[in-house]
Amino acid sequence: MDEPASNAFYIAALLSKHLKGALTPEEAVELHAWVADNNQHQQVWEEINDAGVQQAAVKLIAQYNENEALAQFLARYSPNAQPIPRERVHFLQRWRWVAAAAAIVFMAGTFYWFQSQRQSPGGFAGNAPVTDIAPGKNGAILKLADGSRIALDSLQNGVVATQNGTRILFDNGRLVYGPGGKENNEVAYNIITTPNGRQFRVSLPDGTQVWLNAASSIRYPTVFEGKHRNVEITGEVYFEVAQNAQMPFQVTVPDNVRIEVLGTHFNVNAYANEESPHTTLLEGSVKVLSLKAQTPDLYRKGIVLRPGQQLQLSETPTVISNADIDKIMAWKNGLFDFDGMDLKYAMKQIARWYDVEIVYKGAVPDIKFYGKISRNISLAGLIKGLNSTGVHLNIEEGKRLVVTQ
């Protein structure tokens, strides 16, 4: 039975908002309920989220004007000119409205991004073909208390290990620590590390939910005991802390800065190569203080943040009100948000997600980018759009992204 047209376009609109990271919580529940309704809906979901479909839109934008690109995209629905396999023909014939969904996603997402980048009637720069690089994906490395390591990229659901009486389970792409207790008096610590090109989620022993961006890590005990729940991080990590007033949650970041919370949602960016590491509060309250002996009194006593505020983790603390939460959380929501971002900062994000080395030939161009795009797109697709800003990017020698002006 075909999907009713009215519902088809409504679902298409939700799919578009999903790829842009703009779904409300209620819409997300509604969309995921629709996906779970039957296998064919799940197939539609996989098609819309497929990097190849997004890449098709990118390539067609670079070749045609708006109307021609849309027509070609609906006609081909594929980044190549080869015949569409029989099973996909059947799929598209039965689910004709998927073309409408793809068109809306294409127009509202990918095309909007590249149109916002266009600065002259000349359009996109014609570049020689480049070697493509796939986007990052879910995965990490778990280091157990005894020093052994487990790759978490493609495990089956089930028990991964047992640490000092605590079972560690892999559950649909995330790591979950079950209830347990110490088998001896020693505290067992685990470390999860995401290399470049990986991101991961873990549920800590107290139920706190943690998301790690690429090139990040978290060290934590397999059982929380004592007066505080202490963890240590590097890179960029988002927390949704389980409430426990009797045992406050503490996050220690490099350079002896500590964040103290009871139960709250916040993001910490503490990459070593960033000029201004920062923590941003989304919900609840946190207190940020320095553990160094020689720091400003205010920093030593602790700075309390309110929702929407960001604290620059520098020697002289600076609180920014009305932080751009959407931009800060774009990575967790599967997006690059380059709106108003300078090239050098954007290149750091790209380097971590695609696991490439950035090489500048000549001075670093003084250019800002604008727009949003899915992090599921391949690097070659991303380059197509960024090259329209006046900067030229080329993949050379495997994993070197060369920047010239």
Secondary structure as the mmCIF struct_conf table of DSSP 4:
data_model
#
loop_
_struct_conf.conf_type_id
_struct_conf.id
_struct_conf.beg_label_comp_id
_struct_conf.beg_label_asym_id
_struct_conf.beg_label_seq_id
_struct_conf.end_label_comp_id
_struct_conf.end_label_asym_id
_struct_conf.end_label_seq_id
HELX_LH_PP_P HELX_LH_PP_P1 ASP A 2 PRO A 4
HELX_RH_AL_P HELX_RH_AL_P1 ALA A 5 LEU A 19
TURN_TY1_P TURN_TY1_P1 LYS A 20 GLY A 21
HELX_RH_AL_P HELX_RH_AL_P2 PRO A 25 ALA A 36
TURN_TY1_P TURN_TY1_P2 ASP A 37 ASP A 37
HELX_RH_AL_P HELX_RH_AL_P3 ASN A 39 ASN A 49
HELX_RH_AL_P HELX_RH_AL_P4 ALA A 51 GLN A 63
BEND BEND1 TYR A 64 TYR A 64
HELX_RH_AL_P HELX_RH_AL_P5 GLU A 66 ARG A 76
BEND BEND2 SER A 78 ASN A 80
BEND BEND3 GLN A 82 GLN A 82
HELX_LH_PP_P HELX_LH_PP_P2 PRO A 83 PRO A 85
HELX_RH_AL_P HELX_RH_AL_P6 ARG A 86 ARG A 94
TURN_TY1_P TURN_TY1_P3 TRP A 95 ARG A 96
HELX_RH_AL_P HELX_RH_AL_P7 TRP A 97 VAL A 105
HELX_RH_PI_P HELX_RH_PI_P1 PHE A 106 PHE A 111
HELX_RH_AL_P HELX_RH_AL_P8 TYR A 112 GLN A 117
BEND BEND4 SER A 120 SER A 120
TURN_TY1_P TURN_TY1_P4 PRO A 121 GLY A 122
BEND BEND5 PHE A 124 PHE A 124
HELX_LH_PP_P HELX_LH_PP_P3 ALA A 125 GLY A 126
HELX_LH_PP_P HELX_LH_PP_P4 ALA A 134 GLY A 136
STRN STRN1 LYS A 137 ASN A 138
STRN STRN2 ILE A 141 LYS A 143
TURN_TY1_P TURN_TY1_P5 ALA A 145 ASP A 146
BEND BEND6 GLY A 147 GLY A 147
STRN STRN3 ARG A 149 ALA A 151
BEND BEND7 ASP A 153 SER A 154
HELX_LH_PP_P HELX_LH_PP_P5 LEU A 155 GLN A 156
BEND BEND8 ASN A 157 ASN A 157
STRN STRN4 GLY A 158 GLN A 163
TURN_TY1_P TURN_TY1_P6 ASN A 164 GLY A 165
STRN STRN5 THR A 166 ASP A 171
TURN_TY1_P TURN_TY1_P7 ASN A 172 GLY A 173
STRN STRN6 ARG A 174 TYR A 177
HELX_LH_PP_P HELX_LH_PP_P6 GLY A 178 GLY A 178
BEND BEND9 PRO A 179 PRO A 179
BEND BEND10 GLU A 183 GLU A 186
HELX_LH_PP_P HELX_LH_PP_P7 VAL A 187 ALA A 188
STRN STRN7 TYR A 189 THR A 194
TURN_TY1_P TURN_TY1_P8 ASN A 196 GLY A 197
STRN STRN8 ARG A 198 SER A 203
TURN_TY1_P TURN_TY1_P9 PRO A 205 ASP A 206
BEND BEND11 GLY A 207 GLY A 207
STRN STRN9 GLN A 209 LEU A 212
BEND BEND12 ALA A 214 ALA A 215
STRN STRN10 SER A 216 PRO A 221
BEND BEND13 THR A 222 VAL A 223
BEND BEND14 GLY A 226 LYS A 227
STRN STRN11 ARG A 229 GLU A 240
HELX_LH_PP_P HELX_LH_PP_P8 VAL A 241 GLN A 243
TURN_TY1_P TURN_TY1_P10 ALA A 245 GLN A 246
BEND BEND15 MET A 247 MET A 247
STRN STRN12 PHE A 249 VAL A 253
TURN_TY1_P TURN_TY1_P11 PRO A 254 ASN A 256
STRN STRN13 VAL A 257 VAL A 261
BEND BEND16 LEU A 262 GLY A 263
STRN STRN14 HIS A 265 ALA A 270
TURN_TY1_P TURN_TY1_P12 ALA A 272 ASN A 273
BEND BEND17 GLU A 275 SER A 276
STRN STRN15 HIS A 278 GLU A 283
BEND BEND18 GLY A 284 GLY A 284
STRN STRN16 VAL A 286 SER A 290
BEND BEND19 ALA A 293 THR A 295
HELX_RH_AL_P HELX_RH_AL_P9 ASP A 297 LYS A 301
STRN STRN17 ILE A 303 LEU A 305
TURN_TY1_P TURN_TY1_P13 PRO A 307 GLY A 308
STRN STRN18 GLN A 310 GLN A 312
BEND BEND20 SER A 314 THR A 316
STRN STRN19 THR A 318 ILE A 320
BEND BEND21 SER A 321 ASN A 322
HELX_RH_AL_P HELX_RH_AL_P10 ILE A 325 ILE A 328
TURN_TY1_P TURN_TY1_P14 MET A 329 GLY A 334
STRN STRN20 LEU A 335 ASP A 337
TURN_TY1_P TURN_TY1_P15 ASP A 339 GLY A 340
STRN STRN21 MET A 341 ASP A 342
HELX_RH_AL_P HELX_RH_AL_P11 LEU A 343 TYR A 354
TURN_TY1_P TURN_TY1_P16 ASP A 355 ASP A 355
STRN STRN22 GLU A 357 TYR A 360
BEND BEND22 LYS A 361 ALA A 363
HELX_LH_PP_P HELX_LH_PP_P9 VAL A 364 PRO A 365
STRN STRN23 LYS A 368 PHE A 369
STRN STRN24 LYS A 372 SER A 374
TURN_TY1_P TURN_TY1_P17 ARG A 375 ASN A 376
BEND BEND23 ILE A 377 ILE A 377
HELX_RH_AL_P HELX_RH_AL_P12 LEU A 379 LEU A 386
HELX_RH_3T_P HELX_RH_3T_P1 ASN A 387 THR A 389
TURN_TY1_P TURN_TY1_P18 GLY A 390 GLY A 390
STRN STRN25 HIS A 392 GLU A 396
TURN_TY1_P TURN_TY1_P19 GLU A 397 LYS A 399
STRN STRN26 ARG A 400 THR A 404
#
